[in-house]
């Protein structure tokens, strides 16, 4: 049984994301005084009085708007409401009751789900009697709060946990694979996420920059649990203008940090750009397993050697990621999308592979016999012992007599031997050199 779900809904700019971040004790949703900043559903686990639940932050509901983006936001909010066990309806105490609030209330009453009305921006609880007009919503007793000043949040959460179902919570499987989907704007990241989960979980638009937050999407396939983190497109710094977009890039990088596997999405039409190199470089430096996804493959005119030429170009441009498998797909037509989860599972296994110490040392000894270590000033490097202390990424410590003699080219040779012997496809390897005195 999964954790109960609380959807946070309301008009734009009433403080939903501020409250979401405070309850979750994390700055997950972007808070900016611009209507429409939160566009997709954002998920975050929270706890109150030993009750665990999952919150969904949503974009503001604009009932009568014909704007395409606001219409998509309204659709995302509806999906969140359908998914939720209880609903937290945020209204603005400074603005007062509006016709838009009343329209949202009609939608919520029709859901037949528990609804808690929180009147936000009541910065002086001595004036909490100003909330009485919100009784007209017909959704029970409104609760005055100030998300920005953390006023009366405890009373609000008391009411929230009362309305949540009391089903037993099962802890999330530790073997769940966390996958960050990264790339430049408009390369098809959100379309890929929607294809993988089988529903319109993330807003898809041909407007670059549609996704601003990093969104966790849970799904299961072939008895394996995944968490997909769809992230904002990363543009060059010179192209990042609004503060909200700077937050998005930082959040995308953090998404990489907390992932196990990174899908690096490249536009087949544009090819590998300088920004693609920087994005891939960040995933490589972070030590993450990765798969290079070439999307929009259906848009290219192809002959019998197109994929071969394209692969050679990627290997040249992303020379530091020779270990990453490459998959050509079309999220639009679903071409080869089914293979994405297979590759995710494969590289995740490679990322956590451990080698027995005896076997590891035998491979290193064989490598040394084929290509002796370098020497300097008449002193030759000796490798005494090798061990693997960590995974994610697989990390190897080589104890030697003179660490300063070890040349990066010889380390690369040893890395290649390890890959030839054990695979490690899709994951970087970390080789650490230590002096013999450090062996303990």
Protein Blocks (a to p, Z undefined) as FASTA:
>chain_A
ZZdddddeddehiopmmmmmmmnopafbccddbehkambdcdddddeehiacdddddddd
dfklcbfklmmmmmmmmmmmmmpmbdcddddfknopafklmmmmmmmmmnopacddddeh
ilblklmmmmmmmmmnonajaddddfklopoklmmmmmmmmmpccbdcddddfkbccddd
eddehiopmmmmmmmnopafbccdfbehkambdcdddddeehiacddddddddddfklmm
bfklmmmmmmmmmmmmmpmbdcddddfklopafklmmmmmmmmmnopacddddehklmpc
cdfklmmmmmmmmmmmmmmlmmpccddddfknopoklmmmmmmmmmmmmmmpccdfklmm
mmmmmmmmmmccddeehiacddfbdcdfbghiaddddddfblmlpcfklmmmmmmmmmmm
noogoiacddddddfklmZZ
